[in-house]
Every structure is written in C-alpha cells, then in structure tokens.
Amino acid sequence: MDAPTALDRGRAAYQGHHWSEAIAALDQAEHENTIAPQDLEHLATALLLVGRAEDGVDALTRAHEAFLGAQDVVGATRCAAWLGMHLMDLGDRARSAGWFARAQRLVEPGPASGPGEGFQLIPEALGALYTGDGARAAVAFERAASFAHRLDDADLMALSHLGLGQAKIMMGDPAAGLMLLDEVMVAVTAGEISPIPSGIVYCTVLQCCRLTFDLRRAHEWTRALDHWCEARPDMIAFSGQCQAQRAALFILHGAWVDALAAAASARERAARGDHDGQFSAWYQDGEVRRLRGELDLAESSYERAAQTGYEPQPGLALLRLAQGETTLAQSLIRGAIDRADPSERRWMLPAVVEIELAAGDVTAARTVADELDALQRTSPMPMMQAIVDQAEAALRLEEGDARAALVQARRAWTRWRELDVPYEAARCRVLAAGACRVLGDEPSASMELDAARSVFVGLDARQALGAVEVLMASEPPGRAGGLTAREAEVLRLVAAGKTNRLIALDLYLSEKTVARHLSNIFAKLGVSSRSAATAYAYRHGMAD
C-alpha cells in the first residue's frame, strides 16, 4: 500500500481539526503542485484558525485565483466574499471593499442586478448593527440571507440569520432574536457550518445571552463552546473569546480565582492571534480586581481594555464610585449610556441605578429603574427579574418606604440565590439590613449584615466587606430619631426654611417623594408640624 501523500495527510488533518498538521502538509502539497483550489481554501482556514491572519489572507487569495483558473465562479466568489469579511475584521477597509466589489462582479456577469449584491449587504448590515440601527440592519441581513439561499451557501446563511437575530434583540424583541440564534446554533452543533463562521456564531450568541440577561442560554452555549474549542487544541482564533466568556460566568458565580485564571488565558490567546478576545480578557480581569478592592490593578486592566478601542463600561464608572469619585462616576456612566446602542444600554442600566443613587439623584435612578422594569416585562428572564427587584429595593429604601424595600430586597435575594450568584445575593442582604434598621428591627438587621459579611469574606470582596463592617460598627439607626440619611437631609433643609418644592429641587427629588420623607420624619420624631420638626433639628444639632 502506498504511503499517504502530503495532500492526503493535509486533508485528513483538516477533517480531524488538527490545524497545525494540516498547515504543514497542505503547504508541502502546494509546493509539490498537487493541491486543488478547495485544499488551498482549507489551508487558508487553518492558518486563520491558528492566528496567522495575514498568511491566511494570502492563502485565501491564492485559493480565489485557483478557483478562477478552474472556472469555478462559485468557489472564487465565496473566497472573495470571505476575504472581504476577514479584511474588514482586520480593519483594512480599502482592501475589504475591493474584495466585496470583486465578489459582486463575479456573480453579476451582465448589467442586470443579481444575487451578488448580497455580498455588498454584509458590511452594510454590520455597519447598521454597530451604529444601533436595528431596523436597517434587519432589512440588509434578510436580503443577504436571500442571496445566500440562492447561492446555496450555508455559511453565509448562518451569518445572515445570526445578524438578523442580533437586530431583533436590538429592536426590543429578544424572544424572536434568541429563537433565531438558537436555530443558527443547531446548524453549528450539527456540523453544517465551516469552522470560522462556527466560531463567529458561538462568540456572538454568547454576547447576546449576556445582553439579554439569559443566564440559562449563556451556560448552555458556553459549555458547547468549551467543547468545540477543546476538540481543536491548536486553535487560537475564538479561543481567547471562549476563555473570556468563561471568566464572565466565573465572576457571576463567585469563582473569582478561576475567573482571573480564565482572563489570563484569554489574554495569552489574544496575544497569539485572537485579537477579538483582547477587550473582554482585560475587562473581566478589571471586574475581578474591582470587586476584590484591588482598585489600582482594576484601573490598569480597564485602561488596557480601553486601548482596544472599546469603552470599559460600566466597570470603569463603578471603579470611580469605589474610589469615592461619585460625580465623575455619574458623568462617565451618563456619557456611556448616551453613546451605547440599545442592546449595550440594557446591560449598563443596573450600574446607572447604583451610581445615580450614590450621587443622590433619586429621580434619575427611578427613571432608569422604570426602564429596567419595562424591559423585564417584555423579556422576563430570571436574572433580569433579580436585577429589577434589587434596584427597586434600593430605590424604595432611599425614598423612605422601608417596608416595601424589605420585601423587594428579600425577593431579589431569593432570585439571586436560585441563580447561584452569591455576591449580588449578599448585597441584597445589606439592603434588607438597611430596611430593618429603619423599621427599628435591629436583631434582623444584624442577622442580615452577619450573613452578608460571611459571603463577602468567602469571596474576598474587600470593598463590599469594608462597607458592611462600617455598618456593623455603627450605632443603629445611626441618627437621632432613627432617621435615614435622606430623611436627615430633608430635615436639615426644612429647618433652613425651605418649602417642599425647593427641597425637591435641591435634592433632585420629586415633591411627592419629599412629602413622603416628611411624613416619615414626623412619625419618627413624634411631631406634627414643620416648626416642631425644625425645633427638634436645632435641639439635636441637625440644622445648619
């Protein structure tokens, strides 16, 4: 029996997902002039998958020329289209546009328009998607899908449906969008899609799960991506993004040491060629550092993330809040959310509520919380429901409705616990403790703070731990008459002779909220008039 040729070895290695072996053998076959255009295309794919982008583009160019020489217009067109997409990803817009134009010309031999315009729709659709124009992106992706169907190109069909799913999520229909993405994932897991579009689909779908707070799908498809990457051990492309996705899940579930290791692996993979994973690798590292109170290290990681061209938000704004720069945090998050597309905006809203409350702008926080509530009504994911309950608890506490705050905080705690998200669950216990203190139930407040402290110690969440220990050391409720911080501020302004309207303007509250605070103040102090409350404030040193 004859020994296998270099071409035989290359084809077998490619089918077995051994990319480095495939490259060596197919490269030898090319030098022996025994390689077919399809094999050159496979060589290009393998080069791209191991992170050799420029070599991959060169090989794909040779494959295009080989298909032309064999008069295989479909193959040549496919290579030209993929060259356009790879070069667009590399930021080479001029060459990308040239290859898209060539693809269109190849499938439009006559003056009448043909399916070739679908190739031109891919950059147009992505451009609309990146600028937040979901409707225009949806139209372009639908037309691209029509073109892919006519050309019988499964890869382009998958990418078109992937983009259409993203567009639907952006337009506020996450259920329809996720259903489309699930359909695309079925094609990927069934092996109907070639390696590069498969990796694009995996990573994009996971990003969409994050943006829609769909934790169940995120777990399911992250496991699938892990398995896909493990079956291709020498693959660099997509592997950094895979590790960054794993880091994000580790953070959520409190495995912060594992998250740091996954982020480090993502950075290493990004440095070796998976450039699309670089931002997430540094951002997730920054998230762990911030939560652990390593603020200088967090700042460094967020800076490295920003160098990739993307804003490290909401992490950077939350870092500024942790550093005590509340006004700067508020300015950063407001600017970021104004610039974000609708999908990214959804992801930032919980941080906006937290920062606006810290800055004392309860009205702004209420507006954002109401937006979150509207979103969860259209897409009632368990994680979104937990976020809404937690935000509502914080707002109710600040607005002076401690009983409602306690109900919401405990509901949010239950939801986070069911999702196995310990850090957020512990933060809800801190909110519950604050509500208990306002209600005069110090034993329950101490129990909640003890429970939260235990979780923060286990996580090494130093920033949150320090805040809890301050609360535990303070005298309940910490102010004369049992007033909350906001009630004490309202009383100070009442003592200064200000009307409810002026107090509302000073504190960025509604007059209705000020009236509720005043009612609570009267009840706690046992007085029935503004003048009596003013006298109390002067007697207890609470007036200017």
SVG drawing of the C-alpha trace seen along z (x, -y; Angstrom):
<svg xmlns="http://www.w3.org/2000/svg" viewBox="-49 -80 56 82">
<polyline fill="none" stroke="black" stroke-width="0.4" points="0.0,0.0 1.4,-3.4 2.3,-5.8 -0.1,-8.7 0.9,-11.8 1.3,-15.3 -2.1,-16.1 -3.7,-13.0 -2.1,-13.9 -3.3,-17.5 -6.9,-16.6 -7.0,-14.0 -5.6,-16.5 -8.0,-19.2 -11.0,-16.8 -9.7,-15.9 -9.4,-19.6 -5.6,-19.3 -4.9,-22.7 -1.1,-22.9 -0.6,-19.4 -3.0,-20.4 -1.0,-23.6 2.3,-21.7 1.0,-19.0 -1.1,-21.3 1.8,-23.7 4.0,-20.9 1.4,-19.8 1.1,-23.3 4.9,-23.3 4.6,-20.0 1.8,-21.5 -0.6,-18.7 -3.1,-20.9 -6.7,-21.7 -8.4,-25.1 -10.6,-23.6 -7.5,-22.4 -6.0,-25.9 -9.2,-27.3 -8.8,-24.8 -5.1,-25.8 -6.3,-29.4 -8.9,-28.5 -6.4,-26.5 -4.0,-29.5 -6.7,-31.8 -7.7,-29.5 -4.2,-29.3 -4.0,-33.1 -1.9,-33.6 -4.3,-36.2 -2.1,-37.7 -0.8,-34.3 -4.5,-33.1 -5.5,-36.1 -2.6,-35.4 -3.6,-31.7 -7.3,-32.6 -6.2,-35.0 -4.4,-32.1 -7.4,-29.9 -9.5,-32.6 -7.2,-32.7 -7.1,-28.9 -10.9,-28.7 -10.9,-31.3 -8.3,-29.2 -10.6,-26.2 -13.5,-28.3 -15.3,-27.7 -17.1,-31.0 -19.0,-30.0 -15.7,-29.0 -14.0,-32.2 -16.9,-34.3 -17.0,-32.6 -13.3,-33.2 -13.7,-36.9 -16.5,-37.4 -14.6,-35.8 -11.6,-37.9 -13.8,-41.0 -15.0,-39.9 -11.6,-38.9 -10.0,-42.1 -13.0,-44.1 -12.3,-42.4 -8.6,-43.3 -9.6,-46.9 -8.3,-47.0 -11.4,-48.7 -10.0,-49.6 -8.9,-46.1 -12.1,-44.7 -14.3,-46.9 -12.3,-45.8 -12.9,-42.2 -16.6,-42.7 -16.8,-44.5 -15.0,-41.7 -17.4,-39.2 -20.3,-41.2 -18.8,-41.5 -18.2,-37.7 -21.8,-36.8 -23.1,-39.7 -21.8,-39.0 -24.5,-41.1 -25.8,-44.7 -28.9,-43.4 -28.6,-43.2 -28.2,-39.7 -27.6,-37.9 -24.1,-39.3 -25.5,-42.4 -25.9,-40.2 -22.2,-40.3 -22.3,-44.0 -25.1,-43.9 -22.9,-42.2 -20.7,-45.2 -23.8,-47.5 -25.8,-45.3 -22.9,-45.1 -22.4,-48.9 -26.1,-49.4 -25.9,-47.0 -22.8,-48.6 -24.4,-52.1 -27.6,-50.9 -29.9,-50.9 -31.5,-47.6 -34.3,-48.1 -31.9,-48.9 -29.6,-46.0 -32.6,-43.6 -33.5,-44.5 -29.9,-44.1 -29.4,-40.8 -32.7,-39.5 -31.6,-40.4 -28.2,-38.8 -30.0,-35.6 -32.0,-35.6 -28.7,-35.9 -27.1,-33.1 -30.1,-30.8 -29.9,-31.4 -26.1,-30.7 -26.8,-27.7 -24.1,-28.9 -24.7,-27.6 -22.0,-29.7 -23.4,-33.0 -26.9,-31.8 -25.8,-31.2 -24.1,-34.7 -27.2,-36.4 -29.5,-34.7 -27.1,-35.5 -27.1,-39.2 -30.9,-39.2 -31.2,-37.7 -28.9,-40.4 -31.0,-43.1 -34.2,-41.8 -32.7,-41.9 -31.6,-45.4 -35.1,-46.4 -36.6,-45.2 -37.8,-41.7 -35.3,-39.4 -37.5,-36.4 -37.6,-36.4 -33.9,-37.2 -32.9,-34.4 -35.1,-31.9 -33.2,-32.8 -29.9,-32.4 -30.9,-29.0 -31.7,-27.9 -28.3,-29.0 -26.6,-27.2 -28.3,-24.0 -26.7,-24.2 -23.3,-24.9 -23.5,-22.0 -24.8,-19.7 -21.5,-20.4 -23.3,-22.0 -21.2,-25.2 -17.5,-25.5 -15.0,-26.4 -14.7,-30.1 -18.4,-31.1 -19.0,-28.5 -16.6,-30.4 -18.2,-33.7 -21.6,-32.3 -20.6,-30.8 -19.0,-34.1 -21.8,-36.3 -24.5,-34.2 -22.8,-34.3 -22.6,-38.0 -26.3,-38.2 -27.0,-36.0 -25.2,-38.5 -27.0,-41.5 -30.4,-39.8 -29.5,-38.5 -30.3,-35.0 -28.1,-33.1 -29.5,-29.7 -28.6,-30.0 -25.2,-31.5 -24.4,-28.4 -25.6,-26.0 -23.7,-27.6 -20.6,-28.3 -20.4,-24.6 -20.8,-24.0 -18.1,-26.5 -15.8,-24.9 -16.3,-21.5 -15.9,-22.9 -12.6,-24.6 -11.3,-21.5 -11.8,-19.4 -9.4,-21.8 -6.5,-22.1 -4.2,-24.1 -6.8,-26.6 -6.1,-30.2 -9.0,-32.1 -12.1,-32.3 -10.2,-30.5 -9.4,-33.8 -13.1,-34.8 -14.0,-31.4 -11.9,-31.9 -13.2,-35.5 -16.8,-34.1 -15.8,-31.5 -14.3,-34.3 -17.6,-36.3 -19.5,-33.2 -16.9,-32.5 -17.3,-36.1 -21.1,-35.8 -20.9,-32.6 -18.3,-33.8 -15.3,-31.7 -13.1,-34.8 -9.7,-32.9 -10.9,-30.8 -12.1,-34.0 -8.6,-35.5 -7.1,-32.4 -9.5,-32.3 -8.9,-36.0 -5.2,-35.4 -5.6,-32.6 -7.8,-34.8 -5.1,-37.5 -2.5,-34.9 -4.7,-33.7 -5.4,-37.2 -1.7,-38.0 -1.2,-34.9 -3.8,-36.0 -7.4,-36.0 -7.5,-39.8 -11.3,-39.9 -10.8,-38.5 -8.5,-41.1 -11.0,-43.6 -13.1,-41.1 -9.9,-39.5 -8.8,-42.8 -12.3,-43.9 -13.1,-40.7 -9.7,-40.9 -10.7,-44.5 -14.0,-43.4 -12.5,-40.9 -9.9,-43.4 -12.6,-46.0 -14.8,-43.6 -11.8,-42.4 -10.9,-46.0 -7.7,-46.0 -8.5,-49.3 -5.1,-50.2 -4.9,-46.9 -8.5,-47.3 -7.7,-50.7 -4.7,-49.3 -6.9,-46.5 -9.6,-48.8 -7.0,-51.1 -5.7,-48.1 -9.2,-47.2 -9.8,-50.8 -6.7,-50.6 -8.5,-48.1 -11.0,-50.8 -14.0,-49.9 -15.2,-51.6 -14.7,-49.6 -18.2,-50.4 -19.9,-50.1 -16.9,-48.7 -14.8,-51.9 -17.7,-54.1 -18.2,-51.7 -14.5,-51.8 -14.7,-55.6 -17.6,-55.2 -15.5,-52.8 -12.7,-55.3 -15.1,-57.9 -15.3,-60.0 -19.1,-59.9 -19.5,-62.9 -17.0,-61.6 -18.7,-58.1 -22.0,-59.7 -20.6,-61.7 -18.9,-58.6 -21.9,-56.4 -24.3,-59.0 -22.0,-59.6 -21.5,-55.9 -25.2,-55.1 -25.9,-58.0 -23.4,-56.6 -24.5,-52.9 -26.7,-51.1 -30.0,-49.8 -28.5,-46.3 -25.5,-47.6 -27.6,-50.2 -29.7,-47.5 -26.6,-45.9 -25.5,-49.2 -28.8,-50.1 -28.2,-48.4 -25.0,-50.3 -26.7,-53.5 -29.2,-53.0 -26.5,-52.3 -24.4,-55.3 -27.3,-57.7 -28.5,-56.7 -24.9,-57.2 -24.9,-60.6 -28.2,-61.5 -30.2,-61.8 -33.2,-59.6 -35.3,-60.9 -32.8,-59.8 -32.4,-56.4 -36.2,-56.0 -36.4,-56.7 -33.8,-54.1 -35.3,-51.5 -38.7,-52.0 -36.9,-51.4 -35.4,-48.2 -38.9,-47.1 -40.4,-47.7 -37.6,-45.6 -38.2,-42.7 -41.9,-42.7 -41.1,-42.1 -38.3,-39.6 -38.9,-38.1 -35.5,-36.4 -34.8,-35.3 -31.6,-37.3 -33.4,-40.5 -36.1,-40.0 -33.5,-39.8 -31.9,-43.0 -35.2,-44.8 -36.1,-43.7 -32.7,-44.7 -32.9,-48.1 -36.4,-48.6 -35.3,-47.7 -32.5,-50.3 -34.9,-52.9 -37.6,-52.2 -35.2,-52.5 -33.9,-55.8 -37.4,-57.1 -38.4,-56.3 -40.6,-53.2 -38.6,-50.7 -41.3,-48.1 -41.6,-47.8 -37.8,-47.9 -37.5,-44.9 -40.0,-42.9 -38.1,-43.7 -34.7,-43.1 -35.7,-39.6 -37.3,-38.8 -34.2,-39.8 -32.0,-37.8 -34.2,-34.7 -33.8,-35.1 -30.0,-35.6 -29.6,-32.6 -31.6,-30.5 -29.3,-31.7 -26.2,-30.9 -24.9,-34.5 -23.6,-34.9 -22.2,-38.5 -25.4,-40.1 -27.4,-38.0 -25.2,-39.3 -25.7,-42.9 -29.4,-42.3 -29.0,-41.2 -27.3,-44.6 -30.3,-46.3 -32.6,-44.2 -30.5,-45.2 -30.9,-48.9 -34.7,-48.4 -34.8,-46.5 -32.9,-49.3 -35.2,-51.9 -38.1,-49.8 -36.5,-49.5 -35.7,-45.8 -32.1,-45.8 -31.8,-42.0 -32.9,-41.2 -30.6,-43.9 -27.6,-42.4 -28.5,-38.9 -28.7,-40.2 -25.3,-42.0 -23.7,-39.0 -24.9,-36.8 -23.7,-39.3 -20.3,-39.7 -19.8,-35.9 -20.3,-35.8 -18.0,-38.8 -15.3,-37.2 -15.6,-34.0 -15.4,-35.8 -12.6,-38.1 -14.8,-41.0 -12.8,-43.6 -14.7,-46.7 -18.1,-45.4 -16.7,-43.8 -15.3,-47.1 -18.7,-48.8 -20.5,-46.1 -18.1,-46.3 -18.7,-50.1 -22.4,-49.4 -22.0,-46.7 -19.9,-49.1 -22.3,-52.0 -25.0,-52.7 -28.4,-51.8 -30.1,-53.5 -27.1,-55.9 -29.0,-59.2 -31.1,-61.0 -34.7,-59.9 -33.9,-56.9 -33.8,-59.0 -32.2,-57.7 -29.5,-59.7 -32.0,-61.1 -34.6,-62.0 -31.9,-63.8 -31.0,-65.8 -34.7,-66.7 -35.0,-67.7 -31.9,-69.9 -33.5,-71.7 -36.9,-72.0 -35.0,-73.6 -33.5,-76.0 -37.0,-77.2 -37.2,-75.6 -40.5,-74.5 -41.1,-71.0 -40.6,-72.4 -37.2,-73.9 -36.1,-70.8 -37.1,-68.7 -35.0,-70.9 -32.0,-70.8 -32.0,-67.0 -33.2,-66.2 -36.3,-64.5 -40.0,-64.8 -42.2,-66.8 -44.2,-63.6 -41.0,-61.9 -40.2,-64.9 -43.7,-64.8 -43.3,-61.1 -39.9,-61.7 -41.5,-64.5 -44.4,-62.2 -41.9,-59.6 -39.9,-62.3 -43.0,-63.5 -43.8,-59.9 -40.3,-59.0 -39.9,-62.3 -43.4,-62.3 -44.2,-65.8 -47.0,-67.1 -45.7,-70.3 -42.7,-71.7 -42.0,-74.1 -41.8,-71.3 -39.5,-69.3 -37.4,-72.4 -37.1,-72.8 -36.1,-69.1 -33.4,-69.6 -31.9,-72.6 -32.0,-70.7 -30.2,-67.7 -27.6,-69.6 -29.2,-68.5 -29.7,-72.1 -27.1,-74.3"/>
</svg>
